[in-house]
Amino acid sequence: MKFTNSLVFSGLLASASAVPIATGPSGKWFDRFVVIVMENTNKATALADPYYRQLADSGVLLNGYQGTTHPSQPNYITMIASTTAAGVFDDGDHNTTQNSLVDIFEPAGISWKAYQEGYYPLDGGACNPIHQNKTSGYVRKHNPFMSFDNIRENISRCQNIVNAQEHFAADVAKGKYAPQYMFYTPTLANDAHDTNVTYTETDLKYLINTMMGNEQFMKNTLILVTFDENDVYSPDSYGTSNDVYSVLLGKDVLSCTGCIDQQFYNHFTQLTTLEQNWNLTNIPNPDGDGAMWDSWMLPFSKLKAKHH
């Protein structure tokens, strides 16, 4: 569903009465990370779209960035757990006892929130494990936080999985008090899963403009716009190139803009970058998958260290 003026207005009203959260620890390169995850599009297709090209020209185009696998859900799991989390290799509903970035963020005092378009929590803000809301365009497979038992069954953590249309603008309006980690999932229409990149422009422009228009929010903020996977999935496509459009934005934290980074990255890179930025330990999972990837995966290279 598209954002409407009433939704934007309600979000701004909510911000006026919102109680700011405490700012968390400062990072090596950035103090806030925002990731917006789009869907199922070949990199060349995205780059041919004028708005996506404009974003690339105003930030850093990650030309070597790839999805980690097919289909969608394992890519999302990788972004927050640096692991395939107890055998999540398809788009079904999975529950796992493994850990995620939440388990290294919270002890370090790093605030987080997941913004899901079309998602409606249960009474009291409890997690809603619904598979899909066909009316609103929400699907659980694009909400990786719901797969982790220690999030889904924890009412306090469930409060951080929210309806994007109701909360995103309000939280951005908090400026420096906005969450330090913000994971954004559009609906199936707004992420190009059921449509195309041209259709997604309205929503994405609104999100980017909302952030870029708030100087306090953007101070030391890094934004990643990426896609979960490309559009060449077939049973025979495992192990083949999975190039996806990915762009970093945020002039305060980038060493160049309008430039191209040819280094190899994939969704594991997000965790590596976050861990090194805040000097965090690897996510403690028994399969050791995250530690294996972290031992050789490099962080994003076009970031500039802050001067304290």
C-alpha positions as CSV (number, residue, x, y, z in Angstrom):
1,M,0.0,0.0,0.0
2,K,1.2,3.5,-0.8
3,F,1.9,6.1,1.9
4,T,-0.8,8.7,2.1
5,N,-0.9,12.2,3.4
6,S,-3.0,11.1,6.3
7,L,-0.4,8.4,7.2
8,V,2.4,10.9,7.0
9,F,0.5,13.4,9.1
10,S,-0.3,10.9,11.7
11,G,3.3,9.9,12.0
12,L,4.4,13.5,12.5
13,L,1.7,14.0,15.1
14,A,2.9,10.9,16.9
15,S,6.4,12.3,16.9
16,A,5.4,15.4,18.8
17,S,4.4,13.4,21.9
18,A,7.0,10.7,21.6
19,V,9.4,10.3,24.4
20,P,13.0,10.3,23.0
21,I,15.1,7.2,23.7
22,A,18.6,7.7,25.0
23,T,21.4,8.0,22.5
24,G,23.6,4.9,22.4
25,P,27.4,4.3,21.9
26,S,29.3,6.1,19.1
27,G,30.6,4.0,16.3
28,K,33.9,4.0,14.4
29,W,32.3,5.1,11.1
30,F,28.6,5.8,11.9
31,D,26.2,6.1,14.8
32,R,23.1,4.8,13.0
33,F,22.5,2.2,10.3
34,V,19.3,2.1,8.2
35,V,18.7,-0.8,5.8
36,I,15.8,-0.8,3.3
37,V,15.3,-4.1,1.6
38,M,13.7,-4.3,-1.8
39,E,12.8,-7.5,-3.8
40,N,13.6,-9.7,-6.7
41,T,15.2,-7.4,-9.2
42,N,18.2,-7.7,-11.5
43,K,20.9,-5.0,-10.8
44,A,20.8,-3.8,-14.4
45,T,17.0,-3.3,-14.2
46,A,17.3,-1.2,-11.1
47,L,20.2,0.9,-12.5
48,A,18.1,1.6,-15.6
49,D,15.5,3.3,-13.5
50,P,16.1,7.1,-13.2
51,Y,15.5,7.3,-9.4
52,Y,17.6,4.3,-8.5
53,R,20.3,5.7,-10.8
54,Q,20.1,9.0,-9.0
55,L,20.6,7.4,-5.7
56,A,23.6,5.6,-7.0
57,D,25.1,8.8,-8.3
58,S,24.6,10.5,-4.9
59,G,26.1,7.8,-2.8
60,V,28.4,4.7,-3.2
61,L,27.3,2.0,-5.7
62,L,28.3,-1.4,-4.3
63,N,29.0,-3.0,-7.7
64,G,30.2,-6.3,-6.1
65,Y,27.3,-6.8,-3.8
66,Q,25.4,-10.1,-4.1
67,G,22.5,-11.8,-2.4
68,T,23.5,-14.9,-0.5
69,T,21.1,-17.4,-1.9
70,H,17.6,-18.1,-3.2
71,P,14.7,-17.8,-2.4
72,S,13.9,-14.7,-0.3
73,Q,13.8,-15.6,3.4
74,P,17.3,-16.9,3.9
75,N,18.7,-13.6,2.6
76,Y,16.7,-11.7,5.2
77,I,17.8,-14.1,8.0
78,T,21.5,-13.6,6.9
79,M,21.1,-9.8,7.3
80,I,20.4,-10.0,11.0
81,A,22.0,-13.3,12.1
82,S,25.0,-13.9,9.8
83,T,23.8,-17.5,9.6
84,T,21.1,-19.5,7.9
85,A,19.6,-20.0,11.3
86,A,18.8,-23.7,11.9
87,G,18.2,-24.6,8.3
88,V,16.0,-21.8,7.0
89,F,16.4,-22.4,3.3
90,D,12.9,-21.7,2.0
91,D,10.1,-19.2,2.4
92,G,8.0,-21.2,5.0
93,D,7.4,-20.2,8.6
94,H,10.4,-21.2,10.7
95,N,11.2,-20.8,14.4
96,T,14.7,-21.0,15.7
97,T,16.4,-20.9,19.1
98,Q,19.5,-19.3,17.6
99,N,20.6,-15.7,18.2
100,S,20.6,-12.6,16.1
101,L,22.2,-9.1,16.1
102,V,19.6,-8.2,18.8
103,D,21.6,-10.4,21.2
104,I,24.8,-8.3,20.7
105,F,23.1,-4.9,20.3
106,E,21.2,-4.9,23.6
107,P,24.1,-5.6,25.9
108,A,26.1,-2.9,24.2
109,G,23.2,-0.4,24.6
110,I,22.5,-0.1,20.8
111,S,18.8,0.6,20.2
112,W,17.0,-1.2,17.3
113,K,13.7,-1.3,15.6
114,A,12.1,-3.2,12.7
115,Y,9.7,-1.3,10.5
116,Q,7.3,-3.5,8.6
117,E,4.8,-2.0,6.2
118,G,1.4,-3.5,6.6
119,Y,2.3,-5.3,9.9
120,Y,-0.1,-5.2,12.8
121,P,1.0,-6.5,16.2
122,L,-1.3,-8.4,18.6
123,D,-2.8,-6.9,21.7
124,G,-0.3,-5.2,23.9
125,G,2.3,-5.1,21.2
126,A,2.9,-8.8,21.2
127,C,4.5,-10.3,18.1
128,N,2.1,-11.4,15.4
129,P,3.4,-14.5,13.7
130,I,0.8,-14.4,10.9
131,H,2.2,-15.8,7.6
132,Q,0.7,-13.1,5.4
133,N,-1.8,-10.3,5.4
134,K,-3.1,-10.3,1.9
135,T,-5.0,-7.0,2.4
136,S,-2.0,-5.0,3.7
137,G,0.8,-6.6,1.7
138,Y,2.8,-7.9,4.7
139,V,4.5,-11.2,4.6
140,R,6.4,-12.9,7.5
141,K,9.2,-14.2,5.2
142,H,10.4,-10.6,4.8
143,N,10.4,-10.0,8.6
144,P,13.4,-12.0,9.8
145,F,13.0,-11.0,13.4
146,M,9.8,-13.1,13.7
147,S,11.8,-16.3,13.2
148,F,13.8,-16.0,16.4
149,D,12.2,-17.5,19.5
150,N,14.0,-15.1,21.9
151,I,12.4,-12.1,20.0
152,R,9.0,-13.5,19.0
153,E,8.3,-14.8,22.5
154,N,9.7,-11.7,24.3
155,I,7.0,-9.1,24.7
156,S,9.7,-6.4,25.3
157,R,11.5,-7.1,22.1
158,C,8.2,-7.4,20.2
159,Q,7.6,-3.7,20.9
160,N,10.4,-3.0,18.5
161,I,8.7,-4.7,15.6
162,V,6.3,-2.1,14.4
163,N,4.0,-0.9,11.6
164,A,6.2,1.2,9.4
165,Q,3.5,3.6,8.2
166,E,2.6,4.4,11.8
167,H,6.1,4.7,13.3
168,F,8.8,5.5,10.7
169,A,8.2,9.2,10.2
170,A,7.7,9.7,13.9
171,D,11.0,8.0,14.8
172,V,13.0,9.9,12.1
173,A,11.5,13.1,13.6
174,K,13.3,12.3,16.9
175,G,16.6,13.1,15.1
176,K,19.6,12.0,17.1
177,Y,17.2,10.0,19.5
178,A,16.0,7.7,16.7
179,P,17.0,4.0,17.0
180,Q,20.6,3.3,16.0
181,Y,19.6,0.3,13.9
182,M,16.5,0.5,11.7
183,F,15.5,-2.4,9.5
184,Y,12.8,-1.4,6.9
185,T,10.6,-3.8,4.9
186,P,8.1,-2.4,2.4
187,T,5.0,-4.3,1.3
188,L,5.0,-6.8,-1.6
189,A,3.9,-4.0,-3.9
190,N,6.3,-1.3,-2.6
191,D,9.4,-3.6,-2.6
192,A,8.9,-4.6,-6.3
193,H,8.0,-8.2,-5.5
194,D,4.6,-8.0,-7.0
195,T,5.3,-4.9,-9.2
196,N,8.5,-3.3,-10.5
197,V,11.1,-0.7,-9.5
198,T,9.2,2.1,-11.2
199,Y,6.2,1.4,-9.0
200,T,8.4,1.5,-5.9
201,E,9.7,5.0,-6.5
202,T,6.9,6.8,-4.7
203,D,7.5,4.9,-1.5
204,L,11.2,4.9,-1.6
205,K,11.4,8.6,-2.4
206,Y,9.3,9.3,0.6
207,L,11.5,7.3,2.9
208,I,14.8,8.8,1.6
209,N,13.4,12.3,1.6
210,T,12.1,11.9,5.1
211,M,15.5,10.9,6.3
212,M,17.6,13.3,4.2
213,G,15.3,16.2,5.2
214,N,16.2,15.8,8.9
215,E,19.8,17.1,9.5
216,Q,19.9,15.8,13.1
217,F,18.8,12.3,12.0
218,M,21.3,12.2,9.2
219,K,24.3,13.2,11.3
220,N,26.6,10.2,11.2
221,T,23.9,8.0,9.7
222,L,24.6,5.3,7.1
223,I,21.8,4.1,4.8
224,L,21.9,1.0,2.7
225,V,19.3,0.4,0.0
226,T,19.6,-3.2,-1.2
227,F,17.6,-6.1,-2.8
228,D,17.3,-9.5,-1.2
229,E,18.1,-11.4,-4.5
230,N,18.0,-10.9,-8.2
231,D,15.3,-12.1,-10.6
232,V,17.0,-15.1,-12.1
233,Y,16.0,-17.7,-9.4
234,S,15.5,-21.2,-10.5
235,P,16.3,-24.6,-9.0
236,D,19.5,-24.6,-11.0
237,S,20.6,-21.1,-10.0
238,Y,22.2,-21.9,-6.7
239,G,25.9,-21.1,-6.8
240,T,25.5,-18.7,-9.8
241,S,25.9,-14.9,-9.7
242,N,23.3,-13.2,-7.6
243,D,24.2,-9.6,-8.2
244,V,21.8,-7.1,-6.6
245,Y,21.6,-3.3,-6.7
246,S,23.0,-1.9,-3.5
247,V,23.8,1.7,-2.6
248,L,25.2,3.4,0.5
249,L,24.0,6.9,1.3
250,G,25.1,9.4,4.0
251,K,27.5,12.2,3.2
252,D,28.8,12.4,6.8
253,V,30.1,8.9,6.8
254,L,31.1,8.1,3.2
255,S,34.6,8.7,1.9
256,C,33.3,9.5,-1.5
257,T,29.9,10.1,-3.3
258,G,29.0,9.3,-6.8
259,C,31.7,6.6,-6.7
260,I,31.7,2.9,-7.4
261,D,33.0,0.2,-5.0
262,Q,34.0,-2.9,-6.8
263,Q,34.8,-5.0,-3.7
264,F,32.9,-8.3,-3.2
265,Y,30.1,-8.0,-0.6
266,N,27.0,-9.9,0.3
267,H,24.3,-9.8,3.0
268,F,26.9,-11.1,5.6
269,T,28.8,-7.8,5.1
270,Q,26.1,-5.9,6.9
271,L,26.8,-7.8,10.1
272,T,30.6,-7.6,9.7
273,T,30.3,-3.8,9.2
274,L,28.0,-3.4,12.3
275,E,30.2,-5.6,14.5
276,Q,33.4,-3.7,13.6
277,N,31.7,-0.3,13.7
278,W,30.6,-0.8,17.4
279,N,33.4,-3.2,18.3
280,L,30.9,-6.0,19.0
281,T,31.6,-9.7,19.4
282,N,30.3,-12.2,16.8
283,I,26.7,-13.3,17.2
284,P,26.9,-16.3,19.5
285,N,25.4,-19.2,17.5
286,P,26.3,-22.8,18.0
287,D,26.8,-23.6,14.3
288,G,29.7,-21.1,14.2
289,D,28.5,-19.9,10.7
290,G,28.7,-16.2,11.6
291,A,32.2,-16.5,13.0
292,M,33.3,-18.3,9.9
293,W,32.0,-15.6,7.6
294,D,33.3,-12.8,9.9
295,S,36.8,-14.3,9.7
296,W,37.2,-13.2,6.1
297,M,34.3,-10.9,5.1
298,L,35.4,-7.3,4.8
299,P,33.3,-4.4,5.9
300,F,32.1,-1.7,3.5
301,S,35.3,0.0,2.3
302,K,34.1,3.5,1.4
303,L,33.5,4.6,5.0
304,K,35.5,7.3,6.7
305,A,36.6,7.1,10.3
306,K,35.2,9.8,12.6
307,H,37.4,12.3,14.3
308,H,36.7,12.6,18.0
